[in-house]
Every structure is written in structure tokens, then in C-alpha cells.
Amino acid sequence: HVRYLCGGRAASLPDEVIYRFEFPERPGALLQFLTSLRPEWNISLFHYRSCGASDVGEVLVGLQVPEAQRTAFIASLDEIGYKYACESDNAVYKLFLR
């Protein structure tokens, strides 16, 4: 995803976490994801990349989630059922986006 992004680093994004998702390529997938999030979890980055003939789209999402709410956040991700992975400790993220 990073090679397709431009704009660089944000000045300050406290509590930001970065996650990679596989969204199903079907109507309502984005809405389902967005409605599973709490209003206080700010989306700081959203990058969608279609994989062509695949039945999933790759999505890189940055969210500001306070440390005290991380367990509830993970529970929300598990409930929605989309494949995901935390990328907050990824070296590329730290080098180019943080």
C-alpha cells in the first residue's frame, strides 16, 4: 500500500494504530465496517486497493484508538469477521508514515 500513498507524515496523531484488512468485494462491505466502529475512534488513514479478479480488496486503515479501548476495538474487528493484521510495528509504517 505505501508505494501508492503520498502526502507523508501527519504532524501528530495520538493513539494511532494501523491495520491491514481484506474487505469482501460486495455491496455494503464498507458500511458494515464503518458501523462496527465507535464514533470516538477517528479514522486517520484509509487506503483501498483492488486486487483485480480477487473477491477481496486490500485496505490499509489508520485509526486513533485510546489504549484503554484497544480490547473493545479488537473485539469489534473480530465481530465483523474480515481478515485483518496489525501493522503498527511495521518498519515501513514507522519510516514513512509515523
N, C-alpha and C positions, 0 to 999 in steps of 0.2 A: 504493500500500500504506500509506503513512504515515498517511493520514487514518483508517485503521481500527485503528491501533495506539494503545495507551495505556500509560502507565507511565513514559514519559520516558527519560531517560538512565541508563545504568549508571555506577556510581562509577568503575570502572577496568577496561578490557578491553584489555590489551596485545595487540598484533599483530592486532587485529580487522580483517577485510575484509568488505565487504558485496557480495553478488552477487544478481542477479535471474535467475531461471530460468523456463523453460517446461517443466513436467513433463507427460508424456503422461498422459491420463486413462485409465489401465488398471491392473489389479491388478499389484502388485509394483513399480510405478514408484518409490515412496518407498524401499522396501527396496533396490532396485538403487542408488539414490543413496547411501543411508547406508552400504552395504557397500563402496562405492568410496572412502570417506574413511578416512584413517588414524585410529587411536584417539587419537592425540595432538592432532588438530585438533578443538578444542572448538566445538560449536555454541552460539553465544551468542544467536542470534535465529532464529526460524523462523516465517514467516507465509505461510499458504496462502490463496489467493483463487480460488474457482471462477469461471470466465468464462461460466457458463451452458451454452449449447449447443455451446461450443467443445470441441475434442478435446484441449486443453491447459489446465492450471491454472497460474496465476502464483504463483510462490513467491519470497519475499524471505528470504535466509539470511545471517546473520552468523556468521562462523567466526573463531576465533583460530588463525592460521597464522603461525608464525615466518617472518620474512623469508627465512631461509636455505632454507626448504621451499616457497617460493612456486612455483618451477618445477615441482616434483613435484605440487603442488596443481593447477596449471593442466593438467598432463598428465592427472591423474585426471579433471578436468572434461571435457577433450577426449575421453577414452576412453569416458565414459558416453554422450556423444552428445546430451545435452539442450542446447537453445539457452540461452545464458547471456550476461550482461553484468556487468562490474564496476561497482558503484555507490558505491565507497568515496570517490570525489571528488564525489559528488552534493551539491549545495548544500542540499537538503532534509535529507539524512542528517546533514550537518555541523551544521545549525541545530537539529534536533530530537532526534537520537539520539546524537551524539558528545559 
